[in-house]
Amino acid sequence: MSVDKQQIISQFTKYLAEYVAIPSVSAQKKGIPETVAFLKELITSLGGQAEVFSDWPNPVIHGEFTPARVTAATPTILFYNHYDVQPPEPLELWDSEPFTLTEKDGLLVGRGTADCKGDLIARLCALTLYHEEHGDWPCRVKFLLEGEEEIASQHLENYLEKYADTFNADVVVWESGSKNAQEQLQITGGNKGICCIDLVATTAAEDIHSSTAAYIEGAGVRLVQALSTLRAVGTNELLIDGLAAKIVPPTDREKQLVAAESVDPAAIKAAHGLTRPFLTKDIAGAAAFSPTLNIAGLTGGYEGEGVKTVLPHTARAKLDIRLVPDLDPEEVAELVRQHLARHGFGDIKVEYLMGEKSYRSGLDAPLVTRITDVAQTVYGSDKVELLPSSAGTGPMYLFNHYLHAPLLAFGVGYAKSGPHAPNENIRISDFHQGIDFLTDIFADLAK
C-alpha cells in the first residue's frame, strides 16, 4: 500500500499545534475539559476507541486500537501520557507565545512540546503510518492519558486500582524521554520515588528581642541544628536512622548499565555554574541508586530589607527526599521523626506533605529487550543509552504495582528541550526520528 509519509507527518504536526494551543495547566485548573474533548475526538477519528473516566478530578482517557485478528500470542502495549502541562510563567522569558506552536531554526517551540504532548502525537502518528501501510493495527495498542501528572498524579492510583483490567498490558511505555548531551537516546527502566515533608521548630509563643539569644534558643538555630543530623557533611550519605537497612541494592545488571553511562562532570559544572565540589565521584551511580535529601526552602524570622534583630519563635524547612527501592514515603517521614527524637530533637514537628514510591528495572524483560533492540537498529548501537532509573520522580511504581507489567521510558526530547522552562521545545529531526522508531516498534510487535 502506497503511503504518503510526509503528508501524514505534516498532518500530525498540525494536530500537535492544536494540542499545544489548549492551555491545559492543571495547577491553574485551565483547559482540562477542552483537552479531554480534543483527545477523545482525535483518537476516535484515527479509528480507535476512546472512553473518558471521570470518577475523580481530572478525567483519565482510555484509548485503544485492536487488530482484526487477536490470538493468545498478540501482545498489548500501553502508552502512558499526561495531557496537563506546567504554567507558562514567567511569560517575559518566552521568545514566542507559549501556547502557539512555533517553528524556528529546526525547532518546534511551545509549552508541552517535550513534556509530553509531542510524544503522544508522535506515538499516534507512528500508529497511523503503520495502519496506512498494513491495513490493520500491529497489536493491541492502549493509551492511558491523565491530567494531573504536573500536580503529583493525585488520583492516578485510584484510576489504576479501579480500571486495572481495562489498562492491562504486557509492557508500558512511559510518557516522555530524551536524548542526552552526547546525543544518545536514553531509555530508562525506572525512576526514583519522593517524600516531601516540612520540619517546623517552635521555641516560643512570639518573636523575641535577639539580645535574649544569650540564654534563649531561637527557632532558626534549633531547626538548622536538627537538619545537620540528617546528612553527612560534604557527601551524599544520609544519616537518618534505619533508612539504609530498608534499601534494596541494585542488581548486577542494573550496576552494569549505570557503569556504561556517559557522564561529563565538567559539563555539569559549567551548565549550572556550580561553586562547590560534587558530593560523590560516582555521579551516575548516585543519580540511579542513592536516596537524596534536599532542603528546598528555609523560612523563619525577619527576611525583609535591612536589619531587624529578632529571635524568631518559629522556623520551617521544606525537604524533599528522593527514594530508591524499597523505601516507602510515609515510612521515611516516620523514620525522620524517630531519628530527630532519638537525637534530642523530638520537639521538631514533621509534617508529611506527599510522596511516591520508586520503581527500577534492568530493562531485561523480553518485550522491553525487543524494543531496545529496535532502538539500537534505528539510532545506532552506540547512540542508545540504557539506564535502570532516572534521577527524577514519577508514578512508575503504581503502574507496575497494579498492572504487573515492565516499564521503559523514551521520547522525542533532547538535552536542551527545557521541559517546564520558557521556550520549551523539541527538534523537528528528533520528532521525525522518534516516529520512525515507533513505527519500527509496531512492526516488530506485529511479528
N, C-alpha and C positions, 0 to 999 in steps of 0.2 A: 504494500500500500504506500503510495507516494504521500509524504508528509512535508509540509512547508514549515520546517522547524523554526526559522527566523520569524515567520509571521505569528506562530503560536507564542514564542517568547516575547515578541512585541506586545501581543495582547495581554499577556500576564504581567508585563511591566506596567501596562495601563491599570490592571487590577491592583497592583501594588500602589500606584498613585491614588486610586480611590480609597484603598485601605488606610494609607498614611493620612489621607485628608480627614479621616474621622478622629477627633482628639479623644481617644479612649483612655483618659487619665483616671485610673481607679482611685488614686489618692484624693482627687478633687471631685470624684463622682460625676465625671463628664463622659459623654459619648458612649456609654455602655449599651443601652438599648439599640442605638443606631448600628453599633458594631456587630452585635448579635444578629440583627436582621440582615446585614450585609453578608456575613459569613454563611448564614443558613441559605441565603439565596445563591451565593457563589457555589457552594457545594452541590446543591440540587441542580443548578444549571449545568454543571460538569457531568451529571449523570450519577451522582452519589445520593445516598440517603442522609438526611440531616434531622436531628431532633434536638430540642432545647430542654435542658433540665433546669428548672428554676426553684428548686427546693430551698436553696439558701442564696443570699446575695453573693455575688454576681453570677448570672447563669453560666452553666457549662454546656458546651455544644458537643454533641457526638456526631461525627461524620463517618460514613462507611461506604466502601466501594468493594463489591463482591463479584468475583468472576462467575460466568455462567455455569461452569462445572467446578465443583468443590469436592475434594476427597479428604480422607483422613490425613493424607500427607501434605495437604495445602497449608502453608504457613500463614500466620497472621502477624502483620507488623503494625504497631501502634505508634503514631507520631503524636507527641505531646507538644503543644504550643500554647502560649498565652496571648490574648488579644489586648491586654492592657499595657500601657506604656508609662514611663516616668513623666512628670511635669516638664514642660519645655524651659522653664525659667533657669537661669537669667536670659531673658529674651534678647537683651542688647548684645549678647555674645554670639548670636546666630548670624551667619552671613546671608541667610535666606529664610523665608518663612518656615518655621519648624513643621507645620502640617501641610506643606506643599512639597511634593516630591520634586526635587530639583536635580537635573543632570548637569554636572560641572567637572571638567577635567577627568573624565572617566569614572566619576563617582555618581552614586545615587544618594542624595542627601535628604534627610528628613527624620523626624522622631519616629523611632520604631523600626527603621530600616534594618539595623543589626540585631535588635532585641525586641521582638523577634519576628516582625511582620514579613521581612524579606525571606526568612527561612520557610515560613508557611507557604508563601506564594511560590517559591522555588519547588517545594515538595508537590504542590498541586499541579504546577506546570509540568514537571517530570512525569507525573502520573498520567496527565493528559497526553503528553507526547507518546508514552508507551501505548496508551489506548488507541491513539490515532494510527500507530504503526501496526498494532497486532489485532485490533478489533475487540479487545477484551481487557479486563484488568489482570494484572500479573498474579495476584494472590488476594487474600483478604487484607485490605488496607483500611485501617481505622485512624480516626483523629479524635483527640481529646483537647478541646480548646477552652481554657479557663480565663477568667477575667480578674483574678486577684493576686497574680504572681508578684506584682510590684508592691503589694501590701501584705506580704508574708503568706500568701495562699491560705487565707484564714479558714476557708470552708472546703478546701480541696479534699481533706481527709474524709469529711462527711460524704462527699460525692463518690469518692473511690470506694468507701465502705458499702454504700448503698448500691452502686452500679458496677461493682467489680465484675459481674458476669458480662455486662454489656461491653466493658473495655478489656475483657480477657484477650491476651495476646501471647505470642511466643517470644517476641523481642520488642523493646520500647526504645524509640529514638527520641532523644531529649530535644528541648525547644530550640537551642541555638549552639553556636560554637564558632571558631575562627581559625585562621592561620596564625602562627606565632611570628615573632620578629624575624625569624630565619626563613619565613615563607613556607613553613611546613604546615600541612593541615593537621591540627590537633584533634585527636579522637580520645575522649576521656571516658572512663568507666565508672565515675562516681563523683561525689562532692562531699565537702565537709558539712557537718551539722553546725548548729549555733545555739548558744544560751545567752540571752540578753537579760541582764539584771541591773538594778540600781543599788548602790550601797549608800546608806544615809547615816550620818553621825549627828547626834543631837546632844549637846553638852550643857544647855541652859534653856530657860524659858524665853530669853530675849538676848539680843546682841549687847555686848558689854564694852566699856572703855578698854582699849588694848593695854593700858598700864597694868591691868589685873593679870596679864599673862605671866607675871612673876609668881603667881600662886594658883591661877585657874587655867585649865587646859581648854583651848578653843577647839571648835568642831573641825576646823580645817586641818590643824595639826593631828588631831585624833584620827581623822579619815586617812591622811596620807601615810601615817604610821601603820594603820591596818592594811592599806593597799600594799605596802612594802613587803608584807609577809607572803604575798600570793605568787610572786615570780622572782626568780633569781636575778641578780644584777648583771647586766651585760650578756645574758644568754636567753634562749627561748625556753628554758626549763621552768615548768610550773611547779610550785611548791604546795599546792592545795592537797592537804592530807587525804589519802585514799584514792586520789584520781588516777595515778599511774597504774594501780593494780587492776583497774577496770578496762584498760586499753587493750584491744586486740591487736597484736603485732601484725605487720604486713607479711604476706606470703612471699616465698622466693620469687615467684612470677611477678608479683607487684614490685618487689625491690629491683628486679631486672629491668622492668620498664622504666622506672624512675632513674636508674643508673645511666640509661641511654638518653635521657632528656638533655636538650641543649639549653644551657643557661649562661648568660653573659653578665657577670656581676657589674662590670664597668658600665654597661649599657643601662642597667637598672639604676645605678647611682646617678648617671647623667640624666636619665629620663625624669627623675624625681628630685634632683638637686639634694641628695642626701648629705647630711653633715656628720652622721655617726656611722661607725662600722656596723656591718651586718651582725645579727645575733648568733649566726652559725655559718660555718664554711659550707655546709651541705644545704644549700638553698632549695634545691629540688626535693630532697628528702623531707625537709621541714615543711615545705608547702603541701606535700602529699600526705605525710604521716604524723605530723606533730600537732597537738592541740595548741591553741594560741590564747593569750589574754591581752586584750586591748582596752585602754581607758579612752573611750570615745568622747567623754566630756567630764569636766570638773567645775562645779559651781559652789559658791559659798561666800558670805560676807559682801563687802563692797567691791564692785568691779567697774565703777564709773571713772570719769576723768579725775585726775589729781589724787589727793590723799585723803583717806578717812581712816583714822586709827581706831579700828573697831576689832573686837574679838568676836568672831561670828558664833552664833549659838547653834547653827546647823550648817552642814555641808553635804553635798551629794556628788557621787561619781557614777557615770554610766559606763558599764562594762559590756563588751561582747567577747564571749569565749567560743572560739571555733572548735568544733568537736570532731573526733575520729571514732570509728567503731571501737567499743560498743558503749559509748558514753551517752546517757540519756540526759536531755537538757534540764529537766526538773530535778533529777537526782544530782546533777552537777551543782545546781543552785543550793541544794541542801548540803552538799559537801563543803561549799564555800561558807555557809552559815556555821556548820560544825567546826570547820577549820578556824574561823575567826574566834569562836567561843573558846576553843582549846588554846588559842594563843593570847587570850586575855582581852579579846575584843567582842565579847558577847553582847555588848550594848549597840554594836553596829547593826542596823536593820538591813536585811537583804530582801529586796522586792523583786520577785520574778516577773519578767515582762513578756517574753515569748521565747520559743525555741523550736528547733527541728533536729531530728536525728540524722546521722551521716550514713552514706552508702558508698561502698568501694568494691571494685572487682578488678580482676586481672585481664579482662577482655578476652577470655578464653572459652566462653560458651560457643557452641557450634555455629549458631546463626550470627553471632557477633563476629566470629572469626571470618565467616564468609563475607560480611560487609567490609571488614578491614582489609581483606584480600582484594576486594574490588577497588577500595581506595588506593591501594598501592599500584594497581594497574592504571587507574585514571591519573593520579597525581605523580606517580613515580615512587619506587620503594624507599628512596632517600628523602622524599618530600612528605612523609606521613610520620607523625609522632604520636605514639600510643602512651597514654597516661592512666594509671589506675584511679586517679582522683584529681579534681580541680581544687584550687585553694578556696574557692568560693562556696556558697551555700545555696541549696535548692531542695525541693521536696522529692528527690530521687528515692529516699528510703520508703516513702509512702507507696510509690508505685511498685517497688519490689515486694513490700510487705503485703499489699492487697492483691496484686496481680501475679506475684511469684514468677516474674519474667526478668531476664537480664536486661540491663540498660547500657546504652552508649550515647555519647553526645558528639555532634559535629554540626557545622553550619557554614554560612556563606560570608561570615565576617572576616576581618583581618586585624593585624595588631593595632592599627590606628583607626578602627571603626568608631571608637568613642561612645559605646553604649552608655546611656544616662547623661551624657555630656552634650553641650551645644555642638551643632554641626555633625551629629551622629550620621554615619554613612556606611555604605558598602561599595566595593569596587564592582563595576559592571562586569569585568572579566571574571571575578570570583563568583558572581551571581550566575553567569552562564556556565562556568566550570562546575559549580555546585549542582546545576540542573543536569549536566552530563553525568555526574557521579550518581545522582539519584536515579536517573534513567537506567544506568547500568546495574544498580542495586535491584531495581524491579525486574530487569531481565534475568538476573541471577536467581531471584526468588521464584521466578516462574518456571524454572527448570524442573 
